[in-house]
Amino acid sequence: YTTSDDGLNWNRVPDSNIPVANTNAFVSFPGMSAFGNSIWVPTVANSPLGNPRIYKSTDKGLTWSVKEIVLPNASTHQYWLGLAFENETTGILTTAHSSSTEAIIKKTTDGGNNWFDITKPVNIITANSICNIPGIAGGYVVAGDVNDGTAYTLDGGNSWSQLDNKANFLPHFHSATDGWSIEYPSRRIDKYIGPPIPLPVELISFTAQLQDQKVFLYWTTATELNNNGFEIQRRIAESEFATIGFVK
């Protein structure tokens, strides 16, 4: 179903716009992600077992395509997917199943058409869920199973740092300082109260000046870690931000 009035009314998406689902497959609970007009919904294979799949829409759910994620032992183990996108092209997925002894973490840079393995956190045995850290390019937090704790990356998964050693599920960070998760097995909601996740760029000043109908931006940084450059974005009226330049 889709809505265009904040949920007051809903319209069913025609079956012809949705790829046929595998028999008895269901939505992977921790996995759905959305950015802009794009939505990704992972599904779990169930009776028979098999590879999980990710449904994708680029028009706010009106039409859909599907991508199968090939994983080892998928015919004998039921995989759940965690999924988080930081923009319409770049995202990371995590995998977990009941007999898992090694986390599998993959990344896409083309909106989910292709996925490749990336470095996994040292202490994360089973990666059950993941979230993006808004405002931090390449920033993600991944939660592990019992005694695995959580870990974060600031460079899109090239390296990870341990955040804590508690058993958490479904992390959600609003910023580098504000985060929540569900504690296991108590299922209490925990709030992150530790030190701020270090930002890859520490900004000292940022100013803008209008000259001859042109806007000039000036900024100064104190520190930069694994920073490839700065993406310049612009928004007109109530439209979404669009990238108009990149400065190294």
Disulfide bonds with the S-S distance in Angstrom:
none
